[in-house]
Every structure is written in C-alpha cells, then in structure tokens.
Amino acid sequence: MSNASANTSNKTALITGVTGQDGSYLAELLLDKGYTVHGVVRRSSSFNTERIDHIYQDPQQPRRTLMLHYADLTDGVALVNLLRELRPDEVYNLGAQSHVRVSFDAPLYTGEATGLGTLRLLEAIRASGVETRIYQASSSEMFGSAPPPQNERTPFHPRSPYGCAKVYSYWSTVNYREAYGLFAVNGILFNHESPRRGETFVTRKISRAVARIRAGLQDRLYLGNLDAIRDWGYAPEYVEAMWRMLQQDEPDDYVLATGVPASVRQFLEAAFAAGGLDWREHVAFDAKYERPSEVHALVGDAAKARELLGWEPAVRWRELAELMVEADIETLDAELSGARVRIDR
C-alpha cells in the first residue's frame, strides 16, 4: 500500500543535478508540495542556474526554500559532510555527465561522474548514518541493443560509455538496498524532453533550429542518424513519478515511458511542420553526430509504474514536438525584442 498522500510540508530534499532539466522541474514540484529543497551545484567561473533562477533563495534575500550548495559527485567527503549537515528525508541523484554522444569522447570522466559518482553518494549515505530515501536516475540507454519493448525484466546491453556507467549505478543502488537496507530506488526513464532540455540534445536542437530558421538567423540544421527510434515523453510528468517512487512503503525499480515509438525523422518532421517549414529544405547529414555503436530502438513498457504508482503520461511525442517549438519561438521572439526570458514550461 502506498503512502503517497503523506504530509510533506516538513520534509527536506537534496537534489544533485538541480540546475538541469529534471532537477529544475523536480525542485518546483517539491517546493509546491511544501518541501525545503537543497540543490548541489558544481563550482564554475560562470553561472549555470537559468533554469532555477526564479525559485532560488538568495541567502541575503530569503523568499523561497530552495538553497544551493557547492559539492560534486567526485568528492565523497563533501557529500558526507553535506548529508550530515542537511539530514534530508529524500535524496534525488540526477547529477551525471548525461550526453550519450559525448560519453564516447570523454569515457573516463563519464564513468567517474555518472558511475562512481552514484556509488560515492550511496556510500556517503551509509557512512553518514543519515536515515533517508534515495532516488537514482537510471536510463533506458542501459537496455541498448535489447529488443523493444523494454521493461524492468529486460536484460541490459548498453552501447555507450554512458549506458555502461548507468548500469553500474543501477546495480550499485540495488546492492546498497539489499546489503544495507537503504530505501533506494531506480527510475529507468526513457527519453523525456521539454523546452528546458539542453541545446545539444537532438529534440531541443531541432526545436531551437525551427525558431531560428523562421527568424532568418539560421538556414541549415546538421544531424546524424534520423532512423533511430525513441520513446519521447514530457519531463515535468516524469519528475512526478520520481517523487511517487520515494513515497511507497517498499523500495523498488520502475520503468517510465509513454510506450509510443517515433523516429528522429518523425520528430523532425512534426517540429518543422509546427513552425510552418519543410524539414527537407533545411536539414543535412553530418557523420560527426553518429555514435560508434548505435542504439536503434528504445520503447518502454511502463505497466508496473501505471499499476503501482498510479502514473500515466499524458503528453506524446507529436504534442511534445509542437510545444517545444512553440516555446523556442516565444523565447527567441522575446530575446530579439530585448525582453527578459524565463523558461517556465
């Protein structure tokens, strides 16, 4: 029986990767539920907080309950200290080197941050003695070349350093659950997108190009494999399921997906059509965007999440393409007019 209706007004959550797409939506969700939210950010000479600026609490001007802390998944001591200081009720590990193609160029760093980073966080929870629940962001890329549809029982066959690192994180999470009794869950998320998606990911690269081509700022979009099939959902719906996983009576692992396949070519066609354009007049192939080993089809079966979490995604890939294009057109129009842009979708 689920305890998802439990009072959350006095809970504290810690989010790694809070400045990313999922982290920003999750922070908003938890704040709306009354949580005090802490986010982990890496030190940099430039700011990367545009996705959360509207909810961030400046220590000198307190107004909301999102606070940021410098730490890193490569620094286990900092993680232990942070956990002991904050003593969160829930931890969401969304931090990673998350770009699949880049993982081929930086495989060691991907393994360090995406794989060992999870182990450091799990060990920090164990070593600190803090009683908490942890969500691990696992990925459909773990399935790799396993034939679709993929569910919680599908064997893993990763096809990238990123996928391999995520498999390591997955089994580390399971191991700490079984060995130390941690309330640790894996959310195996299939592709989930939004207007906050990074601009180097294919869906956002496409939607942003549509806006720029319409405005006369760009003429050509270069892409790799257009035949890859993916299961694309809407990120805000997926973070709701992350939260639900940590409200259950027992920890378990869940696939999150729409179950609806579409090729990159189909997403491309829908996005350009939403902008009143013909993609064939503007898209060209560039081999540098192909992966050394390709994942041809990822399509999820989320029956378990539907039954046990009561989770059902509403947005499918075509609607997603349209709303992303609409948001990028609005954002670009605002930028060109000199208005301040806020990504609130």
C-alpha angles and dihedrals in degrees: 000000000000125000092199091129092061119130110272100176094103099038127117124210132191119206125193112200090029093154092059129089096269094037093056094049092045092050090053091048094050093045089053088053091054100257126147102233128204121189130201116223131180118236112255137162088237130052120250100177103105092118092058104029091106092059102032118117112224106213089225094047108035114193108134135028104248112110128180128218131190112239139119138219088235091062111071095178092056089050093052091049092048093049092049091049098047102029092199123201090216135025123198114195105203096142118114147116089271107179111104097201092047090053089071089057095043105028097151094050090046090053091046097049103027099036111025091031089068092049091051091053093048091048090047089056091049095044095045093053091223113153105227144133120244131206116201118203103226123177143226086232086080088073092056109159096004107123118255146285092059125194139163091292097050113113116244120246106167119197102194140044086252092055091047091051091050091051088053090050092047095054092041088057092049091047095052089048092053099036101041104019095245117166091239126157136182121219106200099202124191118211111312122180143179142161086281093061114123114267094239093060112098099242094050091040087058098044092046091049091053090055093046094046091051089052093049093245096114135024106182136045119197119207140164128220110009095181098066111118121218140174105235123194138168114271099220089060091051096053089056088061091049089059093046091055091061093049095062123106093238131032118247142151125258139190115223116199143126094234090225117118127211133168124234086249091057093048089048093051093048093048095050091045089054087058093046093251138122108234092206090068094056112027125090134176123250118183093209089076093059120099123236087236116024131213105217105189135012116175120158135218107210097177092125093054090046092052102038103028098033088231122153123166116225103189118076129194099270094051088044092055091050096049092047092052091047091051094048091049090051092046093050093046089053092048092050091050092050095247122144111259124222121181101214102153 
